[in-house]
Amino acid sequence: MKRFRYNIIGISEVRWTGKGETPGGDFIWSSSYKPRVRCYDVNELSLKFERCFDNECIQMKILSEDYSKIAFMHANRYIEFHSQVGNYYTIRTPKQGRAFDYRYSSCDLYCVGATNEIYRFNLEQGQYLEPIQSKLSGFNACEFNSEHELFACGSVEGHLECYDPRIRSLVGQIDCAVYANSNSGSSLPAISCIKFKDALNVSVGMSTGQILLFDIC
């Protein structure tokens, strides 16, 4: 019990700037400042390993069933791909990235950020594909729906856009800013987080601190 309590406290005291969990729940990750990542073995209740970065980690994504493939987005416009032994490959995004997600069926990594373009990097080919163009100025969050692979991204103007990756075009849009109570004057509240509950329901976090729930059917 003492060992269990010590490890839980150790995890909770980390200043989390990114997090992740393997599909089986055997390993959880935390990215903290100073720039580094820690991997915890849940079964052994212990720290598996720790790696340090040159820049702050904005977001991380586990690409495999265990800790053998992980992607890290950094504040210096670089994305690092790690294997069990450490940094395996590094790419640079054309503009500053703010969020990314992975489409497992096509091995495509979708990146959004301070631009109207949604970048697509194919891990099988090792190169960027033609980006998806949006009429909005930039995005803060994105996520794939795990059931039908609809790609949703939240803009700085408070719009939720949904794209079909098969045809790479916009299939739906919700103006979330009109549903959020803002005290910021003339500026519109931005979307800061997106999370799908299931195939039809999505929650949207706003910069005002509100969470909006939508049915996208």
Backbone bond lengths (Angstrom), bond angles and torsions (degrees), N, CA, C in turn:
res aa  C-N    CA-C-N  psi(-1)  N-CA   C-N-CA  omega(-1)  CA-C   N-CA-C  phi
1 M - - - 1.459 - - 1.525 110.72 -
2 K 1.317 117.46 -38.91 1.461 120.70 179.79 1.526 110.33 -65.20
3 R 1.342 116.39 -41.57 1.451 119.99 179.36 1.529 110.71 -65.59
4 F 1.323 116.32 -40.89 1.459 121.23 178.27 1.525 110.43 -60.99
5 R 1.306 117.60 -45.75 1.459 122.21 -178.97 1.521 110.62 -64.76
6 Y 1.307 117.94 -38.92 1.458 121.68 -179.05 1.524 110.99 -63.44
7 N 1.331 117.38 -43.45 1.452 120.39 -177.30 1.520 112.28 -71.39
8 I 1.326 117.73 -37.64 1.458 120.09 177.85 1.522 110.44 -65.19
9 I 1.321 117.73 -41.70 1.462 121.02 177.26 1.520 110.25 -63.50
10 G 1.333 116.58 -40.10 1.460 119.96 179.80 1.512 112.36 -61.46
11 I 1.329 117.12 -38.20 1.460 120.58 178.70 1.521 110.59 -71.69
12 S 1.320 117.88 -42.19 1.461 120.80 -175.29 1.516 112.24 -69.80
13 E 1.329 118.15 -22.01 1.453 119.97 -178.91 1.522 113.10 -83.84
14 V 1.330 117.71 -5.95 1.456 120.89 178.56 1.521 109.68 -72.12
15 R 1.328 116.22 137.04 1.459 120.39 173.20 1.522 107.84 -81.68
16 W 1.323 116.94 103.20 1.460 121.55 -171.05 1.518 111.12 -84.52
17 T 1.330 116.43 120.55 1.459 121.38 169.69 1.519 110.26 -107.33
18 G 1.312 116.94 -8.96 1.455 122.47 176.16 1.508 107.81 -162.88
19 K 1.318 116.92 158.08 1.454 119.18 -178.43 1.514 108.72 -154.73
20 G 1.326 116.22 165.31 1.443 120.45 178.46 1.511 110.43 -167.87
21 E 1.319 115.33 163.39 1.453 121.62 178.98 1.516 108.48 -148.15
22 T 1.328 116.82 137.07 1.451 120.31 177.46 1.526 109.65 -68.27
23 P 1.346 118.15 153.90 1.470 120.30 -177.45 1.520 113.87 -54.98
24 G 1.330 117.29 -35.44 1.455 119.85 179.37 1.512 114.45 -80.62
25 G 1.336 116.99 -9.52 1.453 121.16 179.58 1.514 114.21 78.05
26 D 1.349 118.07 13.54 1.461 120.56 -178.24 1.526 112.42 -79.38
27 F 1.331 116.91 -27.59 1.457 120.81 -178.28 1.523 109.45 -131.46
28 I 1.322 116.58 138.66 1.455 121.58 172.59 1.518 108.44 -123.50
29 W 1.325 114.60 151.00 1.457 121.14 -174.31 1.512 109.99 -121.84
30 S 1.309 115.95 149.88 1.456 121.11 171.89 1.514 108.41 -140.18
31 S 1.321 115.45 137.72 1.455 121.35 176.09 1.514 107.50 -115.04
32 S 1.311 116.89 128.24 1.454 119.95 -170.97 1.516 110.89 -135.67
33 Y 1.305 115.68 174.75 1.454 122.67 173.27 1.537 107.37 -105.45
34 K 1.280 118.67 129.47 1.452 130.26 11.59 1.523 110.31 -69.89
35 P 1.373 116.90 153.97 1.471 119.33 -168.95 1.523 113.42 -54.53
36 R 1.307 116.23 111.08 1.457 122.29 179.40 1.518 109.02 -166.79
37 V 1.312 116.18 166.59 1.456 121.72 177.14 1.521 108.27 -130.46
38 R 1.314 115.47 142.06 1.458 121.58 178.47 1.523 109.18 -122.79
39 C 1.318 116.11 137.04 1.456 122.38 177.58 1.525 108.41 -113.40
40 Y 1.338 116.38 124.07 1.458 121.93 -178.85 1.529 109.75 -109.64
41 D 1.324 115.87 132.81 1.459 122.40 174.92 1.524 108.15 -88.22
42 V 1.340 116.44 111.86 1.459 120.78 -176.04 1.525 111.30 -68.23
43 N 1.329 117.43 -36.89 1.465 120.44 -178.60 1.521 112.03 -66.84
44 E 1.330 116.25 -38.79 1.461 120.77 -179.55 1.526 112.80 -92.37
45 L 1.355 116.41 -8.08 1.466 121.52 -178.30 1.525 111.07 53.38
46 S 1.329 115.14 50.66 1.460 119.31 -175.97 1.520 110.01 -148.98
47 L 1.312 114.94 163.93 1.458 121.67 175.47 1.525 109.10 -77.84
48 K 1.338 116.59 120.52 1.465 121.05 -178.78 1.523 110.29 -75.18
49 F 1.331 116.60 -53.78 1.463 121.40 175.57 1.519 109.05 -164.12
50 E 1.309 115.28 171.18 1.461 122.47 -179.83 1.523 109.04 -139.43
51 R 1.341 116.55 137.23 1.458 121.76 178.54 1.519 109.44 -129.03
52 C 1.320 115.75 144.29 1.463 121.44 -179.10 1.525 110.22 -105.54
53 F 1.343 115.62 149.60 1.457 122.82 179.03 1.521 109.95 -116.68
54 D 1.335 114.62 166.48 1.463 120.46 174.63 1.523 111.82 -86.17
55 N 1.348 116.70 -23.38 1.457 121.39 -178.30 1.523 109.95 -137.20
56 E 1.328 115.00 163.28 1.459 120.84 -177.80 1.524 111.25 -64.59
57 C 1.307 116.00 139.08 1.461 122.43 178.00 1.529 109.21 -87.20
58 I 1.338 116.20 123.15 1.462 121.31 179.38 1.520 111.02 -84.23
59 Q 1.331 115.90 -44.52 1.461 120.71 -177.76 1.520 109.11 -154.49
60 M 1.322 116.11 155.58 1.452 121.55 177.09 1.520 109.71 -134.56
61 K 1.338 115.79 154.97 1.456 121.29 179.95 1.517 108.93 -143.47
62 I 1.329 116.56 125.56 1.462 121.69 177.40 1.522 108.26 -85.12
63 L 1.331 116.62 124.34 1.461 121.79 -173.54 1.518 113.41 -101.53
64 S 1.325 118.72 -3.13 1.462 121.85 -176.45 1.523 109.63 -134.17
65 E 1.332 115.80 -179.49 1.459 121.10 -179.61 1.524 112.16 -73.24
66 D 1.335 116.85 -24.32 1.458 120.55 179.76 1.528 108.37 -124.49
67 Y 1.323 117.31 -149.13 1.461 120.48 -178.37 1.529 112.30 -99.17
68 S 1.330 118.31 23.26 1.462 120.96 -176.51 1.525 112.88 -81.00
69 K 1.340 118.26 -21.13 1.465 120.76 179.59 1.525 108.91 -139.74
70 I 1.334 115.67 115.91 1.462 121.37 179.33 1.518 109.12 -138.35
71 A 1.327 116.39 144.89 1.461 121.99 175.57 1.523 109.08 -115.49
72 F 1.336 116.13 137.03 1.462 122.38 179.63 1.525 109.26 -124.57
73 M 1.323 116.66 127.85 1.465 121.33 174.00 1.520 108.65 -98.08
74 H 1.349 115.83 129.74 1.457 120.86 -176.11 1.527 111.48 -112.14
75 A 1.322 114.80 164.55 1.462 121.38 -176.44 1.521 113.05 -75.27
76 N 1.326 118.71 -6.65 1.466 121.73 -179.61 1.526 112.40 -101.85
77 R 1.348 116.79 22.54 1.468 124.10 177.59 1.524 113.10 73.28
78 Y 1.311 118.51 18.32 1.460 121.29 177.16 1.524 110.42 -109.87
79 I 1.335 115.43 147.51 1.459 122.85 171.93 1.523 107.51 -119.88
80 E 1.322 116.36 124.40 1.458 121.96 -179.75 1.524 110.20 -104.60
81 F 1.332 115.26 137.64 1.460 121.90 174.18 1.525 107.84 -109.36
82 H 1.324 116.19 124.61 1.460 121.56 -175.47 1.524 110.82 -113.93
83 S 1.323 114.80 146.89 1.463 122.79 170.88 1.526 108.08 -110.07
84 Q 1.341 117.23 -165.78 1.464 119.56 -179.68 1.523 112.22 -63.46
85 V 1.330 116.68 -29.86 1.467 119.93 -173.40 1.519 113.16 -92.81
86 G 1.342 118.11 -10.22 1.457 119.70 -179.87 1.517 112.53 137.82
87 N 1.334 115.84 -154.04 1.462 121.87 -176.94 1.524 110.44 -65.67
88 Y 1.338 115.56 123.56 1.465 120.97 -177.92 1.524 111.87 -103.45
89 Y 1.344 117.28 -40.91 1.461 120.63 -176.97 1.522 108.80 -156.44
90 T 1.340 116.36 149.53 1.461 121.95 -178.23 1.519 109.63 -133.52
91 I 1.335 116.38 135.12 1.461 121.64 175.14 1.526 108.61 -125.00
92 R 1.327 115.60 160.78 1.460 121.74 179.62 1.522 108.89 -117.28
93 T 1.318 116.65 132.54 1.458 120.97 178.83 1.528 109.80 -84.41
94 P 1.339 118.18 144.52 1.473 120.54 -179.46 1.528 113.59 -59.34
95 K 1.325 117.08 -36.12 1.464 122.65 176.47 1.531 108.46 -128.52
96 Q 1.325 116.19 165.09 1.459 120.46 -178.10 1.525 111.00 -60.63
97 G 1.327 116.06 124.50 1.450 120.77 178.62 1.520 111.72 -87.59
98 R 1.322 115.55 150.48 1.463 121.75 178.75 1.526 112.42 -122.59
99 A 1.327 116.56 -23.81 1.467 120.42 -179.77 1.519 108.61 -160.82
100 F 1.333 115.69 157.37 1.458 120.26 175.62 1.518 109.73 -154.37
101 D 1.338 114.79 162.44 1.459 120.76 175.80 1.520 107.84 -151.08
102 Y 1.338 114.86 163.13 1.463 120.98 -171.40 1.519 110.42 -117.31
103 R 1.333 115.77 132.55 1.460 121.96 174.75 1.524 108.06 -99.65
104 Y 1.321 116.56 106.45 1.457 121.77 -171.42 1.526 112.66 -67.64
105 S 1.328 118.36 -33.37 1.460 120.83 -174.97 1.524 113.10 -68.49
106 S 1.331 117.62 -26.83 1.466 120.91 -178.30 1.525 113.27 -118.72
107 C 1.341 117.59 0.33 1.477 122.69 -178.52 1.527 111.72 60.85
108 D 1.327 117.33 34.96 1.461 122.02 179.76 1.521 110.48 -104.29
109 L 1.326 115.27 133.38 1.457 122.06 174.70 1.524 107.75 -102.79
110 Y 1.335 116.79 117.32 1.461 122.18 -179.06 1.527 108.79 -96.96
111 C 1.340 116.36 128.60 1.463 121.78 -177.60 1.526 109.64 -123.11
112 V 1.326 116.29 135.23 1.461 121.94 175.13 1.522 108.56 -124.81
113 G 1.338 115.35 160.07 1.456 118.51 -178.99 1.511 112.21 179.71
114 A 1.331 115.81 -140.13 1.459 122.44 -174.16 1.521 111.22 -82.62
115 T 1.310 116.71 54.57 1.456 122.91 -179.51 1.517 109.08 -162.57
116 N 1.327 116.38 161.86 1.463 120.30 177.23 1.520 112.17 -85.26
117 E 1.331 117.81 0.29 1.456 121.99 -179.49 1.529 111.10 -98.82
118 I 1.320 115.49 140.76 1.464 122.23 174.10 1.524 106.89 -102.81
119 Y 1.322 116.35 109.79 1.460 120.89 -175.55 1.522 110.57 -80.17
120 R 1.337 114.93 142.69 1.464 121.55 178.32 1.526 108.66 -125.18
121 F 1.321 115.55 119.67 1.463 120.82 178.04 1.520 108.64 -115.07
122 N 1.336 116.27 120.88 1.456 121.19 -179.14 1.522 109.93 -90.56
123 L 1.332 116.91 120.18 1.460 121.10 -176.47 1.523 112.16 -75.14
124 E 1.327 117.83 -24.13 1.464 119.99 178.43 1.523 111.11 -74.33
125 Q 1.339 116.88 -41.64 1.460 121.02 179.43 1.523 112.40 -85.78
126 G 1.334 116.78 -22.33 1.456 120.54 -178.95 1.507 113.62 72.00
127 Q 1.333 117.79 34.95 1.455 120.51 -178.34 1.528 110.29 -152.87
128 Y 1.350 114.19 161.49 1.455 120.07 176.05 1.522 110.08 -76.18
129 L 1.331 115.73 142.27 1.451 122.35 173.17 1.527 108.87 -99.94
130 E 1.314 116.58 174.72 1.463 120.00 -179.65 1.526 109.96 -62.23
131 P 1.331 118.10 126.96 1.471 120.00 -177.05 1.519 112.14 -71.57
132 I 1.320 115.31 159.82 1.460 122.15 174.68 1.524 108.12 -91.55
133 Q 1.324 116.42 130.68 1.455 121.90 -177.38 1.527 110.70 -93.05
134 S 1.323 115.28 137.90 1.461 121.68 175.61 1.524 109.34 -123.86
135 K 1.325 116.48 156.55 1.458 121.11 177.69 1.525 112.02 -86.27
136 L 1.330 117.29 -5.89 1.458 121.44 179.47 1.524 110.12 -88.30
137 S 1.335 116.43 163.72 1.469 120.46 -171.81 1.520 113.94 -84.36
138 G 1.330 118.51 -23.99 1.460 120.10 -178.20 1.516 111.34 179.74
139 F 1.346 115.31 167.42 1.461 121.38 -175.78 1.526 110.35 -132.67
140 N 1.339 114.72 151.85 1.463 121.39 178.53 1.520 113.43 -112.99
141 A 1.330 118.03 -20.84 1.462 120.87 -173.94 1.519 109.94 -150.51
142 C 1.337 115.76 156.58 1.459 120.75 177.24 1.525 109.05 -159.58
143 E 1.333 115.65 157.67 1.463 120.81 176.42 1.522 110.27 -165.35
144 F 1.336 115.30 143.76 1.458 122.29 171.61 1.524 109.31 -89.39
145 N 1.331 115.54 141.42 1.454 119.82 170.45 1.523 107.83 -78.67
146 S 1.314 117.44 126.48 1.463 121.56 -174.06 1.523 113.10 -71.02
147 E 1.341 118.37 -15.30 1.461 120.73 -176.19 1.526 112.86 -93.60
148 H 1.325 118.01 -45.89 1.470 119.73 -179.58 1.527 112.82 -122.43
149 E 1.330 117.76 6.49 1.466 124.53 173.13 1.525 113.47 63.03
150 L 1.307 117.71 27.05 1.457 119.82 170.83 1.525 108.44 -68.04
151 F 1.324 116.32 133.31 1.461 120.95 -178.10 1.521 109.45 -101.36
152 A 1.334 116.45 118.18 1.459 122.14 -179.53 1.518 109.86 -111.86
153 C 1.320 116.43 138.86 1.460 120.66 177.39 1.526 109.36 -139.67
154 G 1.332 115.39 142.39 1.457 121.94 -176.92 1.510 111.48 -107.03
155 S 1.320 116.60 131.51 1.458 121.67 -172.60 1.524 112.06 -96.03
156 V 1.326 114.70 168.43 1.463 121.26 176.89 1.519 111.06 -73.05
157 E 1.343 117.60 -16.25 1.463 121.46 176.50 1.524 112.68 -88.79
158 G 1.338 117.17 -0.03 1.449 120.40 178.52 1.509 114.72 88.21
159 H 1.334 117.72 18.65 1.462 121.69 179.19 1.528 109.87 -101.49
160 L 1.318 115.65 138.91 1.462 122.26 173.12 1.520 107.79 -102.45
161 E 1.329 116.48 116.02 1.456 121.52 179.47 1.521 109.82 -108.47
162 C 1.335 116.16 140.21 1.458 122.12 179.77 1.526 109.40 -121.24
163 Y 1.333 115.75 129.99 1.458 122.15 -177.37 1.527 110.03 -120.74
164 D 1.337 114.64 144.16 1.455 121.40 172.45 1.525 107.42 -93.07
165 P 1.338 119.45 112.02 1.467 120.45 -176.53 1.522 113.82 -66.55
166 R 1.328 118.08 -16.84 1.463 120.40 179.50 1.523 111.62 -71.65
167 I 1.337 116.74 -35.74 1.463 120.80 179.53 1.527 111.74 -111.73
168 R 1.336 116.33 -4.48 1.469 123.28 175.85 1.534 112.00 54.70
169 S 1.314 116.23 46.95 1.459 120.41 179.66 1.524 109.98 -142.46
170 L 1.327 115.27 160.88 1.458 122.19 -178.96 1.524 110.38 -71.99
171 V 1.341 116.14 130.48 1.465 120.50 -179.88 1.525 112.09 -118.31
172 G 1.329 117.93 -7.83 1.458 120.16 179.25 1.510 111.68 -172.83
173 Q 1.332 115.71 153.55 1.463 120.82 -179.35 1.521 109.72 -149.47
174 I 1.343 116.18 140.17 1.463 122.67 177.32 1.523 108.38 -127.65
175 D 1.322 116.24 129.82 1.461 121.03 175.61 1.529 107.85 -87.30
176 C 1.325 115.88 92.21 1.468 120.76 -176.62 1.520 112.37 -74.40
177 A 1.326 117.64 -21.85 1.461 120.94 -176.26 1.524 112.12 -63.50
178 V 1.335 117.15 -30.47 1.469 119.60 -178.30 1.524 111.60 -72.58
179 Y 1.334 117.49 -17.94 1.461 121.06 179.80 1.529 112.41 -95.00
180 A 1.321 117.21 -6.58 1.463 121.12 -177.27 1.522 109.96 -102.03
181 N 1.328 116.08 137.53 1.458 121.42 176.00 1.516 109.03 -83.83
182 S 1.330 115.95 117.52 1.459 120.39 -175.62 1.520 110.56 -116.08
183 N 1.341 115.60 136.41 1.462 121.91 175.26 1.526 111.26 -110.32
184 S 1.339 115.53 18.89 1.463 120.22 -175.46 1.521 112.87 -93.79
185 G 1.330 117.58 18.89 1.456 120.20 177.38 1.512 111.87 77.62
186 S 1.333 115.55 -128.48 1.459 120.69 -175.44 1.523 113.18 -81.80
187 S 1.333 118.54 -17.14 1.462 120.92 -177.92 1.526 110.65 -76.19
188 L 1.325 115.31 143.31 1.456 121.13 -178.85 1.526 110.31 -85.13
189 P 1.329 118.05 144.19 1.467 120.02 176.17 1.521 110.70 -68.72
190 A 1.308 116.75 138.71 1.460 122.22 -178.57 1.521 110.33 -95.84
191 I 1.320 115.54 159.49 1.462 121.45 173.76 1.526 108.27 -86.42
192 S 1.316 116.72 129.89 1.464 121.11 -177.16 1.522 113.13 -111.99
193 C 1.342 118.00 -17.31 1.465 120.00 -176.80 1.526 109.87 -158.00
194 I 1.343 115.87 146.91 1.467 122.43 177.49 1.523 108.27 -134.68
195 K 1.336 115.98 137.40 1.463 120.06 176.91 1.524 109.99 -148.46
196 F 1.348 115.91 123.02 1.458 120.74 175.60 1.525 109.90 -82.25
197 K 1.334 115.43 135.34 1.462 120.80 174.07 1.521 110.39 -86.61
198 D 1.338 115.64 -43.29 1.460 122.40 178.55 1.519 107.76 -154.61
199 A 1.322 117.34 -155.95 1.461 120.41 -175.85 1.523 113.19 -68.98
200 L 1.332 118.04 -24.30 1.461 120.43 -172.02 1.519 114.72 -120.17
201 N 1.314 118.74 -15.14 1.462 121.09 -174.83 1.523 111.14 -113.96
202 V 1.335 115.00 134.81 1.459 121.09 -178.71 1.523 108.81 -135.94
203 S 1.317 116.20 141.12 1.464 122.16 174.85 1.521 108.83 -107.55
204 V 1.322 115.62 139.93 1.461 122.26 -175.95 1.524 108.83 -125.18
205 G 1.318 116.64 121.27 1.455 121.56 176.08 1.513 110.81 -90.57
206 M 1.333 116.93 132.91 1.459 122.26 -177.64 1.527 110.80 -106.28
207 S 1.323 115.43 159.53 1.462 120.74 178.87 1.521 112.05 -67.55
208 T 1.328 117.57 -13.39 1.464 121.86 176.97 1.525 112.24 -81.33
209 G 1.337 117.12 -4.94 1.454 121.03 -177.87 1.513 113.54 93.78
210 Q 1.315 117.83 0.73 1.460 121.90 -179.67 1.523 110.99 -90.44
211 I 1.326 115.88 154.47 1.459 123.22 174.40 1.522 107.89 -120.31
212 L 1.323 116.19 121.05 1.458 122.29 -178.65 1.519 109.55 -106.26
213 L 1.326 116.69 139.34 1.461 122.61 179.64 1.521 108.98 -111.45
214 F 1.343 116.20 132.14 1.458 121.32 -177.63 1.522 110.42 -130.67
215 D 1.328 114.37 146.65 1.460 122.91 170.76 1.521 106.28 -103.88
216 I 1.334 117.91 116.88 1.461 121.17 -171.90 1.519 113.28 -93.64
217 C 1.336 118.36 7.52 1.461 119.15 -178.84 1.532 110.57 -74.27
